[in-house]
Amino acid sequence: MVGRRVVVAAVVLGVCVAGCSPGPAADGVLTGRAAACVGPGGMKPPARVDVFRGGRLVATEVVPGGGIYRFVLAPGRYMVSNTGVPEPGRPQQAASVAVGSTVHIDIPDLCK
């Protein structure tokens, strides 16, 4: 009788652990180094990194100039910039984030 209880308890525990464990990640990561947008001969201030989706700002982070930024984002296409609002002719870089992926984009001083 005790053996049967142990088996039942192990099965119940196994089902709970399988059902309670997290599934695959639903987001991806966008990361890299970001230089500040200062132009030629400027000091090395902090870098503001902006992430846009469909022309709308969805995330921003300020890191030390040359520092590492990191965003956890839903899957999709994004524009990443250290120059502010994305406009035609303004430097920016495209990023495509997929479920569970890590996308690495280094952002140079795009104002030079």
C-alpha positions as a printed NumPy array, in Angstrom:
array([[  0.   ,   0.   ,   0.   ],
       [  2.818,   2.412,   0.854],
       [  4.544,   1.639,  -2.465],
       [  1.38 ,   2.502,  -4.387],
       [  1.108,   5.853,  -2.579],
       [  4.702,   6.69 ,  -3.464],
       [  4.063,   5.923,  -7.14 ],
       [  0.867,   8.007,  -7.181],
       [  2.649,  10.893,  -5.437],
       [  5.529,  10.734,  -7.939],
       [  3.118,  10.783, -10.896],
       [  1.187,  13.75 ,  -9.461],
       [  4.432,  15.6  ,  -8.772],
       [  5.685,  14.888, -12.3  ],
       [  2.467,  16.186, -13.877],
       [  2.586,  19.346, -11.764],
       [  6.23 ,  20.034, -12.628],
       [  5.593,  19.467, -16.336],
       [  2.53 ,  21.714, -16.278],
       [  4.136,  24.399, -14.124],
       [  7.419,  24.776, -15.992],
       [  7.681,  27.836, -18.224],
       [  7.21 ,  27.33 , -21.924],
       [  9.431,  28.809, -24.597],
       [ 10.237,  32.492, -24.323],
       [  7.628,  34.719, -25.987],
       [ 10.058,  37.611, -26.46 ],
       [ 13.484,  38.232, -27.909],
       [ 16.429,  40.399, -26.898],
       [ 17.964,  43.368, -28.723],
       [ 21.4  ,  44.289, -27.379],
       [ 24.707,  45.876, -28.322],
       [ 27.081,  48.739, -27.616],
       [ 25.876,  52.29 , -28.099],
       [ 28.005,  55.362, -28.703],
       [ 26.543,  58.735, -27.857],
       [ 25.416,  60.897, -30.758],
       [ 27.805,  63.849, -30.368],
       [ 29.436,  64.475, -33.728],
       [ 33.14 ,  65.154, -34.332],
       [ 35.366,  66.281, -31.475],
       [ 32.64 ,  66.012, -28.82 ],
       [ 32.927,  64.706, -25.283],
       [ 31.738,  61.185, -24.434],
       [ 28.334,  61.752, -22.793],
       [ 25.806,  59.01 , -22.063],
       [ 24.124,  57.381, -25.06 ],
       [ 20.35 ,  57.397, -25.339],
       [ 19.107,  54.408, -27.315],
       [ 15.567,  54.564, -28.692],
       [ 13.636,  51.646, -30.18 ],
       [ 10.737,  52.351, -32.555],
       [  8.099,  50.073, -34.022],
       [  5.83 ,  51.42 , -36.725],
       [  7.166,  54.934, -36.082],
       [  6.207,  54.816, -32.384],
       [  8.717,  54.885, -29.535],
       [  8.419,  51.561, -27.669],
       [ 11.532,  51.573, -25.477],
       [ 14.407,  53.81 , -24.459],
       [ 17.497,  53.339, -22.334],
       [ 20.377,  55.617, -21.362],
       [ 23.776,  53.937, -21.042],
       [ 27.302,  55.287, -20.626],
       [ 28.824,  56.253, -24.001],
       [ 30.119,  52.998, -25.498],
       [ 28.103,  51.02 , -22.945],
       [ 25.848,  48.024, -23.491],
       [ 22.106,  48.435, -23.958],
       [ 19.563,  45.608, -23.647],
       [ 15.865,  45.448, -24.479],
       [ 13.451,  42.529, -24.134],
       [ 10.977,  42.971, -26.995],
       [  8.016,  41.199, -28.537],
       [  8.786,  39.584, -31.894],
       [  8.708,  42.043, -34.791],
       [ 10.604,  44.611, -36.838],
       [ 12.135,  47.596, -35.075],
       [ 14.298,  50.628, -35.796],
       [ 17.004,  51.418, -33.256],
       [ 18.741,  54.782, -33.06 ],
       [ 20.801,  57.09 , -30.903],
       [ 19.64 ,  60.181, -32.805],
       [ 16.07 ,  60.579, -31.564],
       [ 12.845,  60.375, -33.569],
       [ 13.206,  58.204, -36.693],
       [ 12.718,  60.321, -39.793],
       [ 13.692,  59.758, -43.418],
       [ 17.353,  60.668, -43.809],
       [ 18.151,  60.338, -40.09 ],
       [ 20.576,  57.532, -39.234],
       [ 18.943,  54.451, -37.76 ],
       [ 19.354,  50.698, -37.947],
       [ 16.767,  47.996, -38.589],
       [ 16.372,  45.052, -36.225],
       [ 14.197,  41.979, -36.603],
       [ 13.502,  40.28 , -33.262],
       [ 12.247,  36.69 , -33.171],
       [ 10.911,  34.585, -30.301],
       [ 13.762,  33.434, -28.044],
       [ 16.443,  35.138, -30.162],
       [ 19.152,  37.62 , -29.259],
       [ 19.914,  40.27 , -31.881],
       [ 23.203,  42.151, -31.491],
       [ 23.507,  45.607, -33.081],
       [ 26.28 ,  48.023, -32.189],
       [ 25.298,  51.66 , -32.703],
       [ 28.176,  53.987, -33.636],
       [ 28.098,  57.754, -33.29 ],
       [ 25.627,  58.258, -36.148],
       [ 25.908,  62.067, -35.925],
       [ 29.476,  62.236, -37.296]])
